[in-house]
Each structure stands twice: as C-alpha cells, then as structure tokens.
Amino acid sequence: MEIKDLINQPEGEGAEPQKNSPLKSLEADLKLYSDSIKEISTEILVEGLSEYPIFVAHQHEVALGELILDRNELNTSWSVQASMLEEFIEKGVIHKDKKDRFIKQYKNPNEFMCLFVIVPEGANFVFYPYI
C-alpha cells in the first residue's frame, strides 16, 4: 500500500510551503493529547486487542485506524487515529516479513506512544514519551 492510498487529499491541491517543520506543531499537540492517547493505549492493552497500539498522526483524512482526536473539533493542527500492529500488517503498511523487526524496535507502550506520522512527503514511525 502506498502512502497516497492512505491519505485522502484533494487532487490538484499542493502542499503549502511552511517555514516551520510540521513536527513542531505535532509536538505541541502531543502535549495536549498525551493523557488521552495513553488512556486509549491502556484500553487496547488491557482488553487484549493488541500488545502493539499504534497511533496515526495526520493532517488529512486517513484510511487507517479509528479517529480519536479530531483537529477540527479540538482546534489543533493534528488529528490522531488509534490502530494496532495487526491492522498495519493486514493493510500492508508493515509487511508480514517485517513484523518481528518492528516488534524488536517497539518501545514499552506504558512509557511511549508509538506514532505513525503521515505528511504529504511520506510517513514514519516515531516513539514519543508520555508527558
């Protein structure tokens, strides 16, 4: 699956040049979101849904996970969706052969949120400590 398949961005609309990295605004939003993300992560773990919660941070519509924090409702820059390793494998974002490698890199979900950060240029995993 390509990143463009995950992002629902209108055709012909280019990314506006930004002076500051979008990751600065993400960090500011994560400070506000930290408690909510940790609560959802704990629910995923306690209910046995997955040992590997993943949170998708984006600024467009994304077809991955379930929306938990909407930037439009919260007047912030980033939206966050809750997902898990199993969905990432099912949708082909993480190849089945790379599952063990991902698990080795995965940090303690009680201390760090696992974020899949999507920007128009691409996407990457980031582990960010709970505040």
URTA-V243803 format. One record per backbone hydrogen bond with DSSP energy under -1.0 kcal/mol. CO is the residue of the C=O (numbers start at 1). NH is the residue of the N-H. Records with the same first field share a line. If there is no record, write none. Layout:
BEGIN
CO=NH / NH
END
This chain:
BEGIN
2=5
3=6 / 7
6=63
10=13
21=24
22=26
23=27
24=28
25=29
26=30
27=31
28=32
29=33
30=34
33=37
34=38
35=39
36=40
37=41
38=42
39=43
40=44
41=45
42=46
43=47
44=49 / 50
45=48
52=85
54=83
55=116
56=81
57=118
58=79
61=8
62=64
66=82
69=80
70=74
71=76
79=58
80=68 / 69
81=56
82=66
83=54
84=88
85=89
86=90
87=91
88=93 / 94
89=92
95=98
96=99
98=102
99=103
100=104
101=105
102=106
108=111 / 112
111=130
113=128
114=55
115=126
116=57
117=124
119=122
122=119
124=117
126=115
128=113
END
